[in-house]
């Protein structure tokens, strides 16, 4: 029984180290979402902070279309950050049974 607990503690410590490393990688991550075939692009960090917005001047004449393209580009970038975060965090917890629905600190 003691051996099992010691092994479980080692696995938990390893998972914690992996999670910390994954969180550090995510903090450095930058992704770009785009819309309208690249007419609008938004760059976000892994912490969902906006780093850059690029809007092609030709779309500025139509305010409603510009707004829609900005919203779509933001959503695209957010989805990419979430996918990358999920991939890194699931890799960090590989081998450890995590109960369904359990929130892992640092996941968005």
Jmol script that loads the backbone (N, CA, C; Angstrom):
load data "model"
ATOM      1  N   UNK A   1       0.819  -1.193   0.000  1.00  0.00           N
ATOM      2  CA  UNK A   1       0.000   0.000   0.000  1.00  0.00           C
ATOM      3  C   UNK A   1       0.862   1.256   0.000  1.00  0.00           C
ATOM      4  N   UNK A   2       1.923   1.260   0.826  1.00  0.00           N
ATOM      5  CA  UNK A   2       2.801   2.425   0.907  1.00  0.00           C
ATOM      6  C   UNK A   2       3.475   2.708  -0.427  1.00  0.00           C
ATOM      7  N   UNK A   3       3.855   1.668  -1.119  1.00  0.00           N
ATOM      8  CA  UNK A   3       4.509   1.821  -2.409  1.00  0.00           C
ATOM      9  C   UNK A   3       3.593   2.500  -3.413  1.00  0.00           C
ATOM     10  N   UNK A   4       2.315   2.145  -3.350  1.00  0.00           N
ATOM     11  CA  UNK A   4       1.337   2.754  -4.248  1.00  0.00           C
ATOM     12  C   UNK A   4       1.172   4.241  -3.964  1.00  0.00           C
ATOM     13  N   UNK A   5       1.130   4.605  -2.705  1.00  0.00           N
ATOM     14  CA  UNK A   5       0.985   6.020  -2.328  1.00  0.00           C
ATOM     15  C   UNK A   5       2.221   6.793  -2.754  1.00  0.00           C
ATOM     16  N   UNK A   6       3.391   6.233  -2.540  1.00  0.00           N
ATOM     17  CA  UNK A   6       4.626   6.908  -2.940  1.00  0.00           C
ATOM     18  C   UNK A   6       4.667   7.083  -4.450  1.00  0.00           C
ATOM     19  N   UNK A   7       4.246   6.075  -5.176  1.00  0.00           N
ATOM     20  CA  UNK A   7       4.230   6.154  -6.633  1.00  0.00           C
ATOM     21  C   UNK A   7       3.224   7.211  -7.090  1.00  0.00           C
ATOM     22  N   UNK A   8       2.065   7.243  -6.451  1.00  0.00           N
ATOM     23  CA  UNK A   8       1.050   8.231  -6.792  1.00  0.00           C
ATOM     24  C   UNK A   8       1.553   9.653  -6.502  1.00  0.00           C
ATOM     25  N   UNK A   9       2.258   9.826  -5.416  1.00  0.00           N
ATOM     26  CA  UNK A   9       2.819  11.142  -5.068  1.00  0.00           C
ATOM     27  C   UNK A   9       3.863  11.570  -6.095  1.00  0.00           C
ATOM     28  N   UNK A  10       4.678  10.631  -6.554  1.00  0.00           N
ATOM     29  CA  UNK A  10       5.667  10.948  -7.588  1.00  0.00           C
ATOM     30  C   UNK A  10       4.979  11.359  -8.886  1.00  0.00           C
ATOM     31  N   UNK A  11       3.924  10.650  -9.249  1.00  0.00           N
ATOM     32  CA  UNK A  11       3.182  10.989 -10.458  1.00  0.00           C
ATOM     33  C   UNK A  11       2.541  12.377 -10.333  1.00  0.00           C
ATOM     34  N   UNK A  12       2.010  12.675  -9.168  1.00  0.00           N
ATOM     35  CA  UNK A  12       1.381  13.979  -8.942  1.00  0.00           C
ATOM     36  C   UNK A  12       2.417  15.099  -9.028  1.00  0.00           C
ATOM     37  N   UNK A  13       3.594  14.874  -8.469  1.00  0.00           N
ATOM     38  CA  UNK A  13       4.659  15.880  -8.534  1.00  0.00           C
ATOM     39  C   UNK A  13       5.108  16.088  -9.984  1.00  0.00           C
ATOM     40  N   UNK A  14       5.236  15.009 -10.730  1.00  0.00           N
ATOM     41  CA  UNK A  14       5.622  15.092 -12.138  1.00  0.00           C
ATOM     42  C   UNK A  14       4.556  15.860 -12.933  1.00  0.00           C
ATOM     43  N   UNK A  15       3.291  15.560 -12.660  1.00  0.00           N
ATOM     44  CA  UNK A  15       2.211  16.254 -13.341  1.00  0.00           C
ATOM     45  C   UNK A  15       2.235  17.744 -13.010  1.00  0.00           C
ATOM     46  N   UNK A  16       2.498  18.088 -11.756  1.00  0.00           N
ATOM     47  CA  UNK A  16       2.569  19.494 -11.356  1.00  0.00           C
ATOM     48  C   UNK A  16       3.704  20.206 -12.105  1.00  0.00           C
ATOM     49  N   UNK A  17       4.845  19.559 -12.229  1.00  0.00           N
ATOM     50  CA  UNK A  17       5.958  20.139 -12.977  1.00  0.00           C
ATOM     51  C   UNK A  17       5.593  20.321 -14.449  1.00  0.00           C
ATOM     52  N   UNK A  18       4.925  19.316 -15.022  1.00  0.00           N
ATOM     53  CA  UNK A  18       4.493  19.406 -16.420  1.00  0.00           C
ATOM     54  C   UNK A  18       3.481  20.523 -16.623  1.00  0.00           C
ATOM     55  N   UNK A  19       2.547  20.674 -15.685  1.00  0.00           N
ATOM     56  CA  UNK A  19       1.557  21.739 -15.770  1.00  0.00           C
ATOM     57  C   UNK A  19       2.219  23.112 -15.707  1.00  0.00           C
ATOM     58  N   UNK A  20       3.179  23.254 -14.810  1.00  0.00           N
ATOM     59  CA  UNK A  20       3.884  24.533 -14.688  1.00  0.00           C
ATOM     60  C   UNK A  20       4.627  24.864 -15.986  1.00  0.00           C
ATOM     61  N   UNK A  21       5.274  23.877 -16.555  1.00  0.00           N
ATOM     62  CA  UNK A  21       5.997  24.075 -17.812  1.00  0.00           C
ATOM     63  C   UNK A  21       5.016  24.447 -18.939  1.00  0.00           C
ATOM     64  N   UNK A  22       3.869  23.773 -18.979  1.00  0.00           N
ATOM     65  CA  UNK A  22       2.859  24.067 -20.002  1.00  0.00           C
ATOM     66  C   UNK A  22       2.315  25.479 -19.835  1.00  0.00           C
ATOM     67  N   UNK A  23       2.104  25.911 -18.600  1.00  0.00           N
ATOM     68  CA  UNK A  23       1.620  27.268 -18.347  1.00  0.00           C
ATOM     69  C   UNK A  23       2.650  28.306 -18.784  1.00  0.00           C
ATOM     70  N   UNK A  24       3.927  28.031 -18.552  1.00  0.00           N
ATOM     71  CA  UNK A  24       4.980  28.939 -18.993  1.00  0.00           C
ATOM     72  C   UNK A  24       5.018  29.043 -20.517  1.00  0.00           C
ATOM     73  N   UNK A  25       4.843  27.906 -21.185  1.00  0.00           N
ATOM     74  CA  UNK A  25       4.813  27.904 -22.650  1.00  0.00           C
ATOM     75  C   UNK A  25       3.608  28.684 -23.167  1.00  0.00           C
ATOM     76  N   UNK A  26       2.463  28.508 -22.529  1.00  0.00           N
ATOM     77  CA  UNK A  26       1.266  29.224 -22.946  1.00  0.00           C
ATOM     78  C   UNK A  26       1.410  30.731 -22.754  1.00  0.00           C
ATOM     79  N   UNK A  27       2.123  31.144 -21.708  1.00  0.00           N
ATOM     80  CA  UNK A  27       2.319  32.571 -21.470  1.00  0.00           C
ATOM     81  C   UNK A  27       3.107  33.211 -22.610  1.00  0.00           C
ATOM     82  N   UNK A  28       3.967  32.445 -23.264  1.00  0.00           N
ATOM     83  CA  UNK A  28       4.785  32.946 -24.366  1.00  0.00           C
ATOM     84  C   UNK A  28       4.090  32.804 -25.721  1.00  0.00           C
ATOM     85  N   UNK A  29       2.991  32.054 -25.753  1.00  0.00           N
ATOM     86  CA  UNK A  29       2.291  31.754 -26.995  1.00  0.00           C
ATOM     87  C   UNK A  29       1.655  32.996 -27.604  1.00  0.00           C
ATOM     88  N   UNK A  30       1.726  33.118 -28.920  1.00  0.00           N
ATOM     89  CA  UNK A  30       0.977  34.122 -29.655  1.00  0.00           C
ATOM     90  C   UNK A  30       0.332  33.435 -30.845  1.00  0.00           C
ATOM     91  N   UNK A  31      -0.974  33.676 -31.031  1.00  0.00           N
ATOM     92  CA  UNK A  31      -1.690  33.123 -32.172  1.00  0.00           C
ATOM     93  C   UNK A  31      -2.397  34.255 -32.901  1.00  0.00           C
ATOM     94  N   UNK A  32      -2.615  34.045 -34.188  1.00  0.00           N
ATOM     95  CA  UNK A  32      -3.308  35.041 -34.992  1.00  0.00           C
ATOM     96  C   UNK A  32      -4.575  34.427 -35.568  1.00  0.00           C
ATOM     97  N   UNK A  33      -5.678  35.103 -35.299  1.00  0.00           N
ATOM     98  CA  UNK A  33      -6.953  34.728 -35.887  1.00  0.00           C
ATOM     99  C   UNK A  33      -7.247  35.687 -37.019  1.00  0.00           C
ATOM    100  N   UNK A  34      -7.935  35.209 -38.033  1.00  0.00           N
ATOM    101  CA  UNK A  34      -8.227  36.088 -39.162  1.00  0.00           C
ATOM    102  C   UNK A  34      -9.638  35.856 -39.672  1.00  0.00           C
ATOM    103  N   UNK A  35     -10.096  36.805 -40.467  1.00  0.00           N
ATOM    104  CA  UNK A  35     -11.421  36.714 -41.073  1.00  0.00           C
ATOM    105  C   UNK A  35     -11.390  37.448 -42.402  1.00  0.00           C
ATOM    106  N   UNK A  36     -12.363  37.102 -43.247  1.00  0.00           N
ATOM    107  CA  UNK A  36     -12.457  37.767 -44.543  1.00  0.00           C
ATOM    108  C   UNK A  36     -11.271  37.476 -45.432  1.00  0.00           C
ATOM    109  N   UNK A  37     -10.783  36.246 -45.365  1.00  0.00           N
ATOM    110  CA  UNK A  37      -9.636  35.892 -46.199  1.00  0.00           C
ATOM    111  C   UNK A  37      -8.386  36.670 -45.839  1.00  0.00           C
ATOM    112  N   UNK A  38      -8.270  37.044 -44.558  1.00  0.00           N
ATOM    113  CA  UNK A  38      -7.083  37.766 -44.104  1.00  0.00           C
ATOM    114  C   UNK A  38      -7.238  39.277 -44.123  1.00  0.00           C
ATOM    115  N   UNK A  39      -8.436  39.771 -44.436  1.00  0.00           N
ATOM    116  CA  UNK A  39      -8.633  41.222 -44.457  1.00  0.00           C
ATOM    117  C   UNK A  39      -8.540  41.816 -43.056  1.00  0.00           C
ATOM    118  N   UNK A  40      -8.859  41.012 -42.046  1.00  0.00           N
ATOM    119  CA  UNK A  40      -8.719  41.427 -40.648  1.00  0.00           C
ATOM    120  C   UNK A  40      -7.988  40.314 -39.917  1.00  0.00           C
ATOM    121  N   UNK A  41      -6.985  40.687 -39.122  1.00  0.00           N
ATOM    122  CA  UNK A  41      -6.297  39.688 -38.302  1.00  0.00           C
ATOM    123  C   UNK A  41      -6.062  40.259 -36.906  1.00  0.00           C
ATOM    124  N   UNK A  42      -6.165  39.376 -35.930  1.00  0.00           N
ATOM    125  CA  UNK A  42      -6.008  39.724 -34.523  1.00  0.00           C
ATOM    126  C   UNK A  42      -4.988  38.754 -33.928  1.00  0.00           C
ATOM    127  N   UNK A  43      -3.987  39.280 -33.232  1.00  0.00           N
ATOM    128  CA  UNK A  43      -2.994  38.439 -32.567  1.00  0.00           C
ATOM    129  C   UNK A  43      -3.222  38.510 -31.065  1.00  0.00           C
ATOM    130  N   UNK A  44      -3.399  37.337 -30.442  1.00  0.00           N
ATOM    131  CA  UNK A  44      -3.587  37.221 -29.000  1.00  0.00           C
ATOM    132  C   UNK A  44      -2.457  36.406 -28.388  1.00  0.00           C
ATOM    133  N   UNK A  45      -2.189  36.673 -27.118  1.00  0.00           N
ATOM    134  CA  UNK A  45      -1.250  35.838 -26.375  1.00  0.00           C
ATOM    135  C   UNK A  45      -2.011  34.665 -25.782  1.00  0.00           C
ATOM    136  N   UNK A  46      -1.274  33.733 -25.209  1.00  0.00           N
ATOM    137  CA  UNK A  46      -1.887  32.598 -24.530  1.00  0.00           C
ATOM    138  C   UNK A  46      -2.694  33.011 -23.314  1.00  0.00           C
ATOM    139  N   UNK A  47      -2.507  34.248 -22.849  1.00  0.00           N
ATOM    140  CA  UNK A  47      -3.278  34.778 -21.726  1.00  0.00           C
ATOM    141  C   UNK A  47      -4.448  35.630 -22.209  1.00  0.00           C
ATOM    142  N   UNK A  48      -4.763  35.520 -23.512  1.00  0.00           N
ATOM    143  CA  UNK A  48      -5.873  36.234 -24.143  1.00  0.00           C
ATOM    144  C   UNK A  48      -5.682  37.752 -24.156  1.00  0.00           C
ATOM    145  N   UNK A  49      -4.441  38.213 -24.163  1.00  0.00           N
ATOM    146  CA  UNK A  49      -4.168  39.638 -24.292  1.00  0.00           C
ATOM    147  C   UNK A  49      -3.943  39.951 -25.762  1.00  0.00           C
ATOM    148  N   UNK A  50      -4.546  41.038 -26.234  1.00  0.00           N
ATOM    149  CA  UNK A  50      -4.411  41.411 -27.636  1.00  0.00           C
ATOM    150  C   UNK A  50      -3.056  42.073 -27.854  1.00  0.00           C
ATOM    151  N   UNK A  51      -2.312  41.589 -28.832  1.00  0.00           N
ATOM    152  CA  UNK A  51      -0.993  42.130 -29.158  1.00  0.00           C
ATOM    153  C   UNK A  51      -1.006  42.981 -30.417  1.00  0.00           C
ATOM    154  N   UNK A  52      -1.897  42.607 -31.367  1.00  0.00           N
ATOM    155  CA  UNK A  52      -1.864  43.288 -32.653  1.00  0.00           C
ATOM    156  C   UNK A  52      -3.215  43.159 -33.338  1.00  0.00           C
ATOM    157  N   UNK A  53      -3.619  44.241 -34.016  1.00  0.00           N
ATOM    158  CA  UNK A  53      -4.817  44.245 -34.841  1.00  0.00           C
ATOM    159  C   UNK A  53      -4.417  44.785 -36.204  1.00  0.00           C
ATOM    160  N   UNK A  54      -4.790  44.046 -37.257  1.00  0.00           N
ATOM    161  CA  UNK A  54      -4.504  44.524 -38.611  1.00  0.00           C
ATOM    162  C   UNK A  54      -5.806  44.502 -39.399  1.00  0.00           C
ATOM    163  N   UNK A  55      -6.125  45.655 -39.982  1.00  0.00           N
ATOM    164  CA  UNK A  55      -7.342  45.776 -40.781  1.00  0.00           C
ATOM    165  C   UNK A  55      -6.944  46.317 -42.147  1.00  0.00           C
ATOM    166  N   UNK A  56      -7.305  45.586 -43.182  1.00  0.00           N
ATOM    167  CA  UNK A  56      -7.023  46.028 -44.537  1.00  0.00           C
ATOM    168  C   UNK A  56      -7.861  47.294 -44.809  1.00  0.00           C
ATOM    169  N   UNK A  57      -7.236  48.359 -45.278  1.00  0.00           N
ATOM    170  CA  UNK A  57      -7.954  49.628 -45.478  1.00  0.00           C
ATOM    171  C   UNK A  57      -9.205  49.514 -46.352  1.00  0.00           C
ATOM    172  N   UNK A  58      -9.236  48.588 -47.269  1.00  0.00           N
ATOM    173  CA  UNK A  58     -10.387  48.481 -48.172  1.00  0.00           C
ATOM    174  C   UNK A  58     -11.688  48.124 -47.448  1.00  0.00           C
ATOM    175  N   UNK A  59     -11.613  47.512 -46.258  1.00  0.00           N
ATOM    176  CA  UNK A  59     -12.844  47.146 -45.548  1.00  0.00           C
ATOM    177  C   UNK A  59     -13.347  48.268 -44.646  1.00  0.00           C
ATOM    178  N   UNK A  60     -12.564  49.302 -44.452  1.00  0.00           N
ATOM    179  CA  UNK A  60     -12.951  50.374 -43.548  1.00  0.00           C
ATOM    180  C   UNK A  60     -14.124  51.210 -44.055  1.00  0.00           C
ATOM    181  N   UNK A  61     -14.405  51.144 -45.333  1.00  0.00           N
ATOM    182  CA  UNK A  61     -15.510  51.934 -45.882  1.00  0.00           C
ATOM    183  C   UNK A  61     -16.873  51.370 -45.489  1.00  0.00           C
ATOM    184  N   UNK A  62     -16.918  50.139 -45.038  1.00  0.00           N
ATOM    185  CA  UNK A  62     -18.175  49.500 -44.622  1.00  0.00           C
ATOM    186  C   UNK A  62     -18.050  49.144 -43.134  1.00  0.00           C
ATOM    187  N   UNK A  63     -18.573  50.026 -42.281  1.00  0.00           N
ATOM    188  CA  UNK A  63     -18.414  49.859 -40.830  1.00  0.00           C
ATOM    189  C   UNK A  63     -18.997  48.550 -40.320  1.00  0.00           C
ATOM    190  N   UNK A  64     -20.191  48.186 -40.785  1.00  0.00           N
ATOM    191  CA  UNK A  64     -20.833  46.964 -40.302  1.00  0.00           C
ATOM    192  C   UNK A  64     -20.023  45.726 -40.678  1.00  0.00           C
ATOM    193  N   UNK A  65     -19.517  45.686 -41.906  1.00  0.00           N
ATOM    194  CA  UNK A  65     -18.699  44.554 -42.327  1.00  0.00           C
ATOM    195  C   UNK A  65     -17.395  44.514 -41.526  1.00  0.00           C
ATOM    196  N   UNK A  66     -16.797  45.687 -41.290  1.00  0.00           N
ATOM    197  CA  UNK A  66     -15.557  45.754 -40.513  1.00  0.00           C
ATOM    198  C   UNK A  66     -15.784  45.209 -39.110  1.00  0.00           C
ATOM    199  N   UNK A  67     -16.870  45.600 -38.476  1.00  0.00           N
ATOM    200  CA  UNK A  67     -17.197  45.106 -37.134  1.00  0.00           C
ATOM    201  C   UNK A  67     -17.363  43.590 -37.129  1.00  0.00           C
ATOM    202  N   UNK A  68     -18.083  43.080 -38.126  1.00  0.00           N
ATOM    203  CA  UNK A  68     -18.292  41.627 -38.214  1.00  0.00           C
ATOM    204  C   UNK A  68     -16.971  40.883 -38.408  1.00  0.00           C
ATOM    205  N   UNK A  69     -16.104  41.434 -39.259  1.00  0.00           N
ATOM    206  CA  UNK A  69     -14.807  40.789 -39.509  1.00  0.00           C
ATOM    207  C   UNK A  69     -13.925  40.824 -38.270  1.00  0.00           C
ATOM    208  N   UNK A  70     -13.958  41.928 -37.515  1.00  0.00           N
ATOM    209  CA  UNK A  70     -13.167  42.014 -36.281  1.00  0.00           C
ATOM    210  C   UNK A  70     -13.660  40.973 -35.281  1.00  0.00           C
ATOM    211  N   UNK A  71     -14.978  40.878 -35.111  1.00  0.00           N
ATOM    212  CA  UNK A  71     -15.533  39.889 -34.179  1.00  0.00           C
ATOM    213  C   UNK A  71     -15.144  38.471 -34.601  1.00  0.00           C
ATOM    214  N   UNK A  72     -15.244  38.181 -35.891  1.00  0.00           N
ATOM    215  CA  UNK A  72     -14.895  36.842 -36.377  1.00  0.00           C
ATOM    216  C   UNK A  72     -13.411  36.546 -36.178  1.00  0.00           C
ATOM    217  N   UNK A  73     -12.552  37.541 -36.396  1.00  0.00           N
ATOM    218  CA  UNK A  73     -11.112  37.338 -36.220  1.00  0.00           C
ATOM    219  C   UNK A  73     -10.769  37.112 -34.750  1.00  0.00           C
ATOM    220  N   UNK A  74     -11.433  37.837 -33.857  1.00  0.00           N
ATOM    221  CA  UNK A  74     -11.214  37.630 -32.415  1.00  0.00           C
ATOM    222  C   UNK A  74     -11.645  36.222 -32.026  1.00  0.00           C
ATOM    223  N   UNK A  75     -12.817  35.815 -32.475  1.00  0.00           N
ATOM    224  CA  UNK A  75     -13.298  34.462 -32.155  1.00  0.00           C
ATOM    225  C   UNK A  75     -12.359  33.396 -32.691  1.00  0.00           C
ATOM    226  N   UNK A  76     -11.827  33.606 -33.885  1.00  0.00           N
ATOM    227  CA  UNK A  76     -10.876  32.660 -34.468  1.00  0.00           C
ATOM    228  C   UNK A  76      -9.621  32.563 -33.600  1.00  0.00           C
ATOM    229  N   UNK A  77      -9.113  33.710 -33.163  1.00  0.00           N
ATOM    230  CA  UNK A  77      -7.907  33.719 -32.323  1.00  0.00           C
ATOM    231  C   UNK A  77      -8.182  33.058 -30.967  1.00  0.00           C
ATOM    232  N   UNK A  78      -9.314  33.362 -30.354  1.00  0.00           N
ATOM    233  CA  UNK A  78      -9.672  32.762 -29.062  1.00  0.00           C
ATOM    234  C   UNK A  78      -9.774  31.241 -29.192  1.00  0.00           C
ATOM    235  N   UNK A  79     -10.410  30.772 -30.256  1.00  0.00           N
ATOM    236  CA  UNK A  79     -10.526  29.324 -30.473  1.00  0.00           C
ATOM    237  C   UNK A  79      -9.152  28.674 -30.626  1.00  0.00           C
ATOM    238  N   UNK A  80      -8.235  29.355 -31.309  1.00  0.00           N
ATOM    239  CA  UNK A  80      -6.880  28.814 -31.481  1.00  0.00           C
ATOM    240  C   UNK A  80      -6.134  28.764 -30.156  1.00  0.00           C
ATOM    241  N   UNK A  81      -6.264  29.821 -29.328  1.00  0.00           N
ATOM    242  CA  UNK A  81      -5.610  29.815 -28.014  1.00  0.00           C
ATOM    243  C   UNK A  81      -6.186  28.687 -27.163  1.00  0.00           C
ATOM    244  N   UNK A  82      -7.510  28.542 -27.158  1.00  0.00           N
ATOM    245  CA  UNK A  82      -8.137  27.487 -26.361  1.00  0.00           C
ATOM    246  C   UNK A  82      -7.696  26.097 -26.816  1.00  0.00           C
ATOM    247  N   UNK A  83      -7.600  25.885 -28.112  1.00  0.00           N
ATOM    248  CA  UNK A  83      -7.165  24.582 -28.628  1.00  0.00           C
ATOM    249  C   UNK A  83      -5.720  24.295 -28.222  1.00  0.00           C
ATOM    250  N   UNK A  84      -4.871  25.293 -28.334  1.00  0.00           N
ATOM    251  CA  UNK A  84      -3.462  25.126 -27.958  1.00  0.00           C
ATOM    252  C   UNK A  84      -3.346  24.874 -26.460  1.00  0.00           C
ATOM    253  N   UNK A  85      -4.119  25.610 -25.676  1.00  0.00           N
ATOM    254  CA  UNK A  85      -4.105  25.431 -24.222  1.00  0.00           C
ATOM    255  C   UNK A  85      -4.563  24.026 -23.850  1.00  0.00           C
ATOM    256  N   UNK A  86      -5.637  23.575 -24.468  1.00  0.00           N
ATOM    257  CA  UNK A  86      -6.152  22.227 -24.192  1.00  0.00           C
ATOM    258  C   UNK A  86      -5.114  21.170 -24.546  1.00  0.00           C
ATOM    259  N   UNK A  87      -4.457  21.336 -25.680  1.00  0.00           N
ATOM    260  CA  UNK A  87      -3.452  20.360 -26.107  1.00  0.00           C
ATOM    261  C   UNK A  87      -2.274  20.319 -25.139  1.00  0.00           C
ATOM    262  N   UNK A  88      -1.796  21.496 -24.736  1.00  0.00           N
ATOM    263  CA  UNK A  88      -0.649  21.535 -23.819  1.00  0.00           C
ATOM    264  C   UNK A  88      -1.010  20.985 -22.445  1.00  0.00           C
ATOM    265  N   UNK A  89      -2.188  21.328 -21.949  1.00  0.00           N
ATOM    266  CA  UNK A  89      -2.572  20.871 -20.621  1.00  0.00           C
ATOM    267  C   UNK A  89      -2.871  19.381 -20.607  1.00  0.00           C
ATOM    268  N   UNK A  90      -3.487  18.868 -21.666  1.00  0.00           N
ATOM    269  CA  UNK A  90      -3.764  17.425 -21.675  1.00  0.00           C
ATOM    270  C   UNK A  90      -2.458  16.644 -21.804  1.00  0.00           C
ATOM    271  N   UNK A  91      -1.488  17.214 -22.512  1.00  0.00           N
ATOM    272  CA  UNK A  91      -0.177  16.580 -22.586  1.00  0.00           C
ATOM    273  C   UNK A  91       0.519  16.582 -21.239  1.00  0.00           C
ATOM    274  N   UNK A  92       0.308  17.651 -20.477  1.00  0.00           N
ATOM    275  CA  UNK A  92       0.944  17.768 -19.162  1.00  0.00           C
ATOM    276  C   UNK A  92       0.352  16.794 -18.149  1.00  0.00           C
ATOM    277  N   UNK A  93      -0.901  16.397 -18.346  1.00  0.00           N
ATOM    278  CA  UNK A  93      -1.544  15.491 -17.391  1.00  0.00           C
ATOM    279  C   UNK A  93      -1.585  14.059 -17.896  1.00  0.00           C
ATOM    280  N   UNK A  94      -0.912  13.788 -18.992  1.00  0.00           N
ATOM    281  CA  UNK A  94      -0.919  12.436 -19.559  1.00  0.00           C
ATOM    282  C   UNK A  94      -0.486  11.418 -18.515  1.00  0.00           C
ATOM    283  N   UNK A  95      -1.242  10.357 -18.444  1.00  0.00           N
ATOM    284  CA  UNK A  95      -0.887   9.292 -17.505  1.00  0.00           C
ATOM    285  C   UNK A  95      -1.544   9.443 -16.142  1.00  0.00           C
ATOM    286  N   UNK A  96      -2.106  10.611 -15.864  1.00  0.00           N
ATOM    287  CA  UNK A  96      -2.778  10.818 -14.580  1.00  0.00           C
ATOM    288  C   UNK A  96      -4.279  10.846 -14.823  1.00  0.00           C
ATOM    289  N   UNK A  97      -5.008  10.059 -14.114  1.00  0.00           N
ATOM    290  CA  UNK A  97      -6.467  10.077 -14.290  1.00  0.00           C
ATOM    291  C   UNK A  97      -7.062  11.349 -13.685  1.00  0.00           C
ATOM    292  N   UNK A  98      -7.565  12.233 -14.532  1.00  0.00           N
ATOM    293  CA  UNK A  98      -8.195  13.468 -14.073  1.00  0.00           C
ATOM    294  C   UNK A  98      -9.702  13.270 -14.209  1.00  0.00           C
ATOM    295  N   UNK A  99     -10.446  13.457 -13.105  1.00  0.00           N
ATOM    296  CA  UNK A  99     -11.896  13.263 -13.178  1.00  0.00           C
ATOM    297  C   UNK A  99     -12.534  14.199 -14.203  1.00  0.00           C
ATOM    298  N   UNK A 100     -13.533  13.737 -14.940  1.00  0.00           N
ATOM    299  CA  UNK A 100     -14.212  14.582 -15.924  1.00  0.00           C
ATOM    300  C   UNK A 100     -14.764  15.843 -15.269  1.00  0.00           C
ATOM    301  N   UNK A 101     -14.587  16.982 -15.915  1.00  0.00           N
ATOM    302  CA  UNK A 101     -15.097  18.248 -15.402  1.00  0.00           C
ATOM    303  C   UNK A 101     -14.185  18.932 -14.410  1.00  0.00           C
ATOM    304  N   UNK A 102     -13.113  18.283 -14.000  1.00  0.00           N
ATOM    305  CA  UNK A 102     -12.187  18.905 -13.054  1.00  0.00           C
ATOM    306  C   UNK A 102     -11.446  20.041 -13.745  1.00  0.00           C
ATOM    307  N   UNK A 103     -11.438  21.198 -13.124  1.00  0.00           N
ATOM    308  CA  UNK A 103     -10.746  22.360 -13.663  1.00  0.00           C
ATOM    309  C   UNK A 103      -9.290  22.307 -13.227  1.00  0.00           C
ATOM    310  N   UNK A 104      -8.407  22.497 -14.184  1.00  0.00           N
ATOM    311  CA  UNK A 104      -6.975  22.520 -13.894  1.00  0.00           C
ATOM    312  C   UNK A 104      -6.542  23.973 -13.902  1.00  0.00           C
ATOM    313  N   UNK A 105      -5.878  24.457 -12.856  1.00  0.00           N
ATOM    314  CA  UNK A 105      -5.449  25.849 -12.814  1.00  0.00           C
ATOM    315  C   UNK A 105      -4.636  26.205 -14.050  1.00  0.00           C
ATOM    316  N   UNK A 106      -4.940  27.375 -14.613  1.00  0.00           N
ATOM    317  CA  UNK A 106      -4.196  27.835 -15.777  1.00  0.00           C
ATOM    318  C   UNK A 106      -4.884  27.531 -17.088  1.00  0.00           C
ATOM    319  N   UNK A 107      -5.925  26.701 -17.044  1.00  0.00           N
ATOM    320  CA  UNK A 107      -6.663  26.412 -18.283  1.00  0.00           C
ATOM    321  C   UNK A 107      -7.740  27.458 -18.454  1.00  0.00           C
ATOM    322  N   UNK A 108      -7.965  27.859 -19.693  1.00  0.00           N
ATOM    323  CA  UNK A 108      -8.927  28.907 -19.974  1.00  0.00           C
ATOM    324  C   UNK A 108     -10.267  28.322 -20.266  1.00  0.00           C
TER     325      UNK A 108
END
end "model"
wireframe off; spacefill off
backbone 0.3
color backbone group
